[in-house]
Amino acid sequence: MTAMAPILLNNMVTVPDQSEYSKHEVFHTADQVHVKNPHLDTMEEDILYHLNLGTKTHNLPEMFGEIKFVCVGGSANRMKSFAQFIHQELDLPGSIDDITDICEGTDRYSMYKVGPVLSISHGMGCPSISIMLHELIKLVHHARCHNVVLFRIGTSGGVGLAPGTVVVTDKAVDCFFRPQFEQVVLGKVIIRSTELDVGVSKELLQCSSELNNFPTVIGNTMCTHDFYEGQGRLDGALCSFSTEDKLEYLRKAYNSGVRNIEMESTVFGAMCHACGIKAAVICVTLLNRFDGDQISTPHDVLEEYQQRPQVLLAHFIKKRLGLIT
Amino acid sequence: MTAMAPILLNNMVTVPDQSEYSKHEVFHTADQVHVKNPHLDTMEEDILYHLNLGTKTHNLPEMFGEIKFVCVGGSANRMKSFAQFIHQELDLPGSIDDITDICEGTDRYSMYKVGPVLSISHGMGCPSISIMLHELIKLVHHARCHNVVLFRIGTSGGVGLAPGTVVVTDKAVDCFFRPQFEQVVLGKVIIRSTELDVGVSKELLQCSSELNNFPTVIGNTMCTHDFYEGQGRLDGALCSFSTEDKLEYLRKAYNSGVRNIEMESTVFGAMCHACGIKAAVICVTLLNRFDGDQISTPHDVLEEYQQRPQVLLAHFIKKRLGLIT
């Protein structure tokens, strides 16, 4: 297993024995990811099943220790495109054809590493992204990454915005407009805050005004567990409400500060917050839900829309790395 | 767009104009799929966005009219393997290399058609499968399929069963062991029954006893929205409970009739029940959760386990088609 050449100074000098390093309290400094699970230290091996990685089969600190920016998104193809795009933007050595799927032994998720950037797909919906996040957060912990920032880049339905608008999430809210995620633990419901990092979001908005090539707003993002009935769509296999009912719900959402709707932001915020990871959500809107439900925009226009969160995030990463000022 | 040659008698003689056929009440006979959405008939076009299909761009009755068995499962690779396997089992003409992904324009889901069998991936978790089911049920409706049976074949954690046991689901229950699914519609929670088809499940058990090559049981299947905390795993990035807490929850589940745990069965049951589709869930258990959380079984053993639901379902399909008695 070979790791790509680091482009950032890697502050680890030696790689301790795999079975021992997680016990070294010295590594648990403030800028590290906090797994909140006392059982992990007692495990001889940790198999990250859905990523097809493990602490005994892979040298995770060597493979991933230099990671600073973790970018997740629903579609495997899009996350591969993002890896290729960021490779070009960071002007890294080597060919983009050499960027291969680290999780290729499984088709659950795809993962690409480009210098200090990790790009991973998460599928659709909170359960799908939460499996990936559990294993990703453990990965970042086992690899002893420092100062990691986590981004979700995605697509969404807009609420009162022109299609193509990028929304940087202020609060990730549930279908009742509450900034919380309900996690069931052993049959008991636990409420978690979905708080994202205010500083990172402001920095992203600043990047957007510097780029000045597409509209970007900050607003609340509503996260639902269903694309059709849960988002008030009239075009699912099941629909028991009227157009007016739908519009009233969207108006309520808008009045509460919601500007877009997607399906992962609350659990993403909740897990990052619980583990002390700075995180942000950047989604482009593919349509204005006040105008319709179906996505009928031509393919090439949708493609360009989907690149916008990538362009914004690439600018952020380049600024953080000092490649642009 | 070419359709594969039907191997069953197709009872449609003419294909009415796309924009008109859904209004023909004569087609809404008892053995057809019931979409429960009055808005659909008023739509000029229906774009099945996540399947990359549509009523204006594709002749859905011609492409899918002969479908009798719809098989869904989480992994795209596995659903491709199943399509190839059923092609061999049904002794269909042509090469398995010609079986291509009908949804290849999108990476959200993969879909393969083999004679009267449709094999589709659905990703992980209720939200992911529900998007696919909305569009699949509309597809089956637009294609005017008759007497369709829907199966989920998947993997699961076993509760008090030897790894490799196949569970045919009696009741699909939530994390509180209730046979229901909570669907949010416009910010209101609606409770739906997850009832599956008793007759189909009995037929599957009969098939299993005829095959007699792996253990098969009928039992309740618990569907959670999270793989780690929601299923009582001690090895996630977050874990706030003890081994004893975990075992107590699993014992409660077992005592209520739960024999396996996965992440899609409740919404699968709920949507099929609401639309009048006969449905069954067949999952193999990869481990016994009383013995551990991590899936450390060798790859080739897991591969063989994952074929078991496919073997059982193939036997069912061959019997239904009169290929074996």
Interface residues (C-beta under 8 A of the other chain):
Chain A: V35 K36 N37 P38 H39 L40 M43 E45 D46 I47 Y49 H50 G74 S75 A76 N77 D107 R108 G123 M124 G125 C126 P127 S128 S130 I131 L133 H134 E135 I137 K138 H141 C175 F176 Q183 V184 V185 L186 G187 T224 H225 D226 F227 Y228 E229 G230 G232 L234 D235 G236 A237 L238 C239 S240 F241 T243 D245 K246 Y249 K252 M263 M271 A274 C275 Q294 I295 S296
Chain B: V35 K36 N37 P38 H39 L40 M43 E45 D46 I47 Y49 H50 G74 S75 A76 N77 D107 R108 G123 M124 G125 C126 P127 S128 S130 I131 L133 H134 E135 I137 K138 H141 C175 F176 Q183 V184 V185 L186 G187 T224 H225 D226 F227 Y228 E229 G230 G232 L234 D235 G236 A237 L238 C239 S240 F241 T243 D245 K246 Y249 K252 M263 M271 A274 C275 Q294 I295 S296
